[in-house]
Amino acid sequence: MRRPSEVLMITGGGGGRGRSVGGVERRPDPAPLETNDVALVAGGTALWAVALVVLLVLKAGGTEVHDWWWQMCAAGAALGLLGVRYCRRRRASLHERV
């Protein structure tokens, strides 16, 4: 088992940029990936909405559908709409800072 002083030496003791770890220079952290969060959340919301429509059509056709199934889809679609709104506002706020 390693002593705490060895662990600090191996991990760099705080992970500052460009610090030497065991005699080897640490490379800088990579830049964060740019993603389209709005499209991702909107896609998930669309899937919940499609599942809701399918379940409601099946229920109207006489198929036995548990109530909590379509309620879960409705909740997923509603929360997804809130998520899309949040992501759009966040994206706009980030662009204003630049």
C-alpha angles and dihedrals in degrees: 000000000000124000117238091249090058092050091052091049093049096045094043097250099264105000100251117178116271095006122150115250113194090335093309119111112240116235117234119261115267119252115263117264118255111233135176099238093174092058092046094051092042090053092053091047090051090052091053090048093050091050090050092052092047092050093047091050090050091048092049089050092058100259114142107250122175111241093228091060096064092036089056090050091049091050091048092051093046093048089045090057089053089049092052090051091049093049092049092050091046092049091049091049092051092050091051091056093055 
